[in-house]
Amino acid sequence: MAYVQASTTGGFGLKGRIRGLVSAIRTARARRAAFDRAYSELRRLDDRELRDLGLSRSDFVHLAEAEANKIVPL
């Protein structure tokens, strides 16, 4: 099943749709940058630090996605 998200932020005309597309691209890039920063910070932790925090390396993607969503909500 597919889901469609309609956004009318920019309006319904061609200019509005282009503005909406540019806005969506900027948001996606900001979320990706936030994800990359968080993931990079997590990768710098050694095993002892991860153990102290109660984390494992398998948690990294989930934690980085959560951080990206916090900074730039969907």
HELIX and SHEET records of a PDB file:
HELIX    1   1 LEU A   14  ARG A   43  1                                  30    
HELIX    2   2 ASP A   47  LEU A   53  1                                   7    
HELIX    3   3 ARG A   57  ASP A   59  5                                   3    
HELIX    4   4 PHE A   60  ILE A   71  1                                  12    
END                                                                             
